[in-house]
Amino acid sequence: MTNKLQIKRALLLLAILGAAFAGLGYRLVDLQIFRHDELSTKAQHNTQREFRQAPRRGDILDANGNILATSVAVKTVCADPSLIGNQPDAVAHVIAPLLQLNEAALAQKLTPRSFVFKNSNGEIVTNELHYVRLAKNVPEETWQRISAALTNLTFGVDEKKLSRTNREFFRNLRRHAVYSEADQMRVYPNGLLAGQVIGFPAVEETNVGGHFISKIVGCDGVELAMQKPLSGVAGWRVTETDKAQRELVAWRDEDVYARDGLNVVLTIDSAVQHIVETALAEALQKHTPKSITGIVMRPRTGEILAMVSLPNYDPNKSSSITPESRNRVITDVMEPGSTFKIVVVSGALNNGTVKLTDQFDCEHGHFAFAGRVLHDHEAYGMLTVKEIITKSSNIGAAKIGIKLGEKNLYNYASEYGFGQRTGIPLPGEARGFLYPVKQWSKVSIVQIPMGHGVAVTRLQMLQAMATIANDGWLMRPMIVSRLQERDGSVVQTYQPERVRQVVSEATSKLMIEALKTVATKDGTAAEAALKNYVVAGKTGTAQKVENGAYAPGKYIASFLGFFPADNPELCISVVMDEPKEGYYGGKVCGPVFRDIAERCASYLNIPPDPKLMTNAPPLVVENLNHRSQNP
Amino acid sequence: MAKNRKHQAASIRFGPALKASFLCLLIGGSAIGFVWQKNEIYRLGQQIGQREAKLKQLRNDNKRLGDQITILHSPVMLDQRAKELNLGLAPAQPLQVVRLDETPSPAKDKNVSRQFTQRPVAGLTP
């Protein structure tokens, strides 16, 4: 009996244990096999964190490595109100002065609250707010002070006497309630200098899981044009964190470094840019035009050393960015006036239609053609082609245009690049207007040679002048010299690009001979002459068009020139829109040209013209090559 | 049997005891070693994390200070300082410049200006 009873009990116990083990086994299989994917994802979600590593935006440098735009590491200060509990006032009191924020408004932000939202299943869910952004672009030092202030924060209670939960609450408040996220801010250390060329930034924000990822994007100028190389590529890190959100480095899974943006090196020279900006600002005060622009280009390469348009803007101050402060050098078109005569005369010389010595009757200042009367600013009789350039005779240029013919005139203007974008890598470049011959009126053939009936950008006009300085070769304007890594290693170099030869070398030499006479006492721009260099240039004074008609008393004055005339190093353009105190290009823009040219020549150490240095003392010291061979 | 057990040469057998002790030490040592190793991994991980943060901080500081130097050397800043300090500095006039007769190497490409060729070639090409 006893044995049977014992056996029964043993069997019962065995059955119970067996059932229990079977239950556990089932649970094990359920957890480990059937729900493996779901639970492993959940477990990973609890411990695994993915951190995005933002790339640093590349710098913009001038030709000599001076910083024009850079990115500074800053902090975005955030808070988790759910960890602040009933202490928002105390926290706000400590950090508001450091962040220079209103204490009451900050306390309001830090107050814990809930929000209602619809989840992916369409259910309405209430959730506690865990993320508020307190301040952006906070310097590293300020964040360190905030961090120290929070660590030392006391709440007027003896925390040792508090319960464990309350102690935990205060510890979390100090450590995790206010935290920072790494960010970067775009800084333009030279302020206004080359603002329109560099452009300005904007911050693009993407909401990822309730957190905002910000990215700097360019909005104008080089910042926009070179957005891709400047941006870099973001990296990421998949890792695990402990309870205190500290990374467990040993459990780092993926670690892909961010690739910083490339530095963009411009052809702009800060010093030349500063010279031009200073000279134009002085002219702006003197002549109070609506706007004034200046460009300095190397004619042999097309490198732009300075590009200024006043009024300009400071990319650091978004309030200074207005439509009036646009880069008019490339965005605005105008009738060029007499500077366009270089196109018709060089075309006619190149075509063999005229010679510099050929004479034209300038009709004593009045020339009737197709029902219109053309005027010169002075009554000229017979003028040679060279003198037509010297005196800037409209009638002479018109007659050369007639002799050249509509088709040839159009072809040369087109070859010089008018009516097309120059291809400078800056956004917003206008094409200008150069209508095909079939759309020309009867007077177009006499209007266009004197720079009317055609609309050009200031850069196109300078490019044409630089073509003459460069033996007839049209160069593509360059603003970006190269892309390089932060350590200076070059990734890509942009080489000077010849577009086409518009006129022959011989023609360009003849043109230079004619253009040299402009900045003389017989020419229209005696004020543009330099003491130590021979200048070749052309003046322009165009009546402004408003509402389809020429506005009386409103002019665009310009002077384009290059020097030294026989070995051109710099080609400079100065254009004023509605100048006061005179309006002739030679009178108002000539002195500005001279000012810029003298300062640039000194800075760039351009050798003076030997012909103009006859009174100078002998400056040659010795032959360095010889010295190196015989120390 | 009992007699035989009673009259064994040595009442304590050291061999098995040593083996057991060795096994215990091995298991215990392995366990302690495992925990120590885990602690080391954690500690070194924390150090790596801290040093990475420090390195990042130093790189940022280095960049910031480098930028400061460049900005202080920029022509605009120098011009501004020269004006502020009223040093009476002015650009040299062409006649004040002493030129040394240094025979330049001829530019290979006509399209390249003299100023352009004077730049150091090293580092310009990839």
Interface residues (C-beta under 8 A of the other chain):
Chain A: G65 N66 I67 T70 V72 A73 E140 P189 N190 L193 R246 E247 L248 V249 A250 S270 A271 H274 R298 P299 R300 T301 E303 N470 D471 W473 M475 R482 G488 S489 V490 V491 Q492 T493 P496 R498 K531 N532 N567 E569 R599 A601 S602 Y603 L604 N605 I606 P607 P608 M613 A616 L619 V620 V621 E622 N623 L624 N625
Chain B: I41 Y42 L44 G45 Q46 I48 G49 Q57 N60 K63 R64 D67 T70 I71 H73 S74 P75 V76 M77 D79 P91 A92 Q93 P94 L95 V97 V98 R99 L100 D101 E102 T103 K110 N111 V112 S113 R114 Q115 F116 G123 L124 T125 P126
